[in-house]
Structures are given as structure tokens and as C-alpha cells.
Amino acid sequence: MRHRKSGRKLGRDSSHRKALFSNLVASLVTYGRIETTEAKAKELRSIADRTINWGVSVSQLLVKDPGQLSPEESAKLTHARRMARRVLKNPDALDKLFTDVAPQLAGRPGGYTRVLKTRSRRGDAAPMALIELVTARQAVSA
């Protein structure tokens, strides 16, 4: 019985799954939208939202000059960057999260990603989905 067993295994062991989601979150932050299978996209939502929330939680500190931060604010900012770095191994994606993505999403109470079902993949007919940051659609349609 699978009682209290959350999450999909996706046919991978735990270290492979962790690396997969780390790379997917980095690509999502870097490009704003990615296409992957529906199951991966649904699992990616919670990991990406949690990671983005670390940037959003300190977004008001990011606009301040680093020299004007109090020791408590500096510690909070350092802690948020370290927690986000647990998922985002790519330093460019981590910088983009804190400089571009977090200030854009600062006014939202949560729900930073959107999953749109797209097609069946040719070859194995896997259901595909587009996962994007909520700001990506406004930028594309505008």
C-alpha cells in the first residue's frame, strides 16, 4: 500500500530524481518555460515554487544597497541564497532567480508556475506539458 508515500518515482533512483529536478528548475528559471512530460511537470511545480519562494521572500532586501543591510537582513539574504542553492546547482540560474525572477514575482502570494498540457510525444505517445513561470505568458503576449 502506498499510504503517505507522496511523489512520483519516474523510474529513477533518488539521486537521479534529485539531479533531474535540479536541472529542470534551473532550465525553468533560465528560460521561463520548458516542455517536458506531464508527470515531470506536475512534480516540478512544487519544487520550483518552493525554490522561487526563497527568492521572493527576500526580494525587498535585494533592492537595497548591500552596505545598508543590517546584520539580520544580511543573514536572511545569505540563508535564502543557500537554501535556493540546494536545488539550483547552476550559479547563473541562481543569480537570475535573485536578480530577475524574484522581483517580478514579489507581489504574488504563491503559485509561481503554470502547467499547460500540449501534445502526445511522437515515438512513445507520452503526454507532454509546457511548464512556465506565470510572468512568461504576459511577456510573450504583450
Secondary structure, DSSP 8 states (H G I E B T S, - for coil): --TT--S--TTS-HHHHHHHHHHHHHHHHHHSEEEEEHHHHHHHHHHHHHHHHHHHHTHHHHTS-GGG--HHHHHHHHHHHHHHHTT---HHHHHHIIIIIHHHTTT-SS--EEEEEEEE-TTT--EEEEEEEHHHHHHHH-
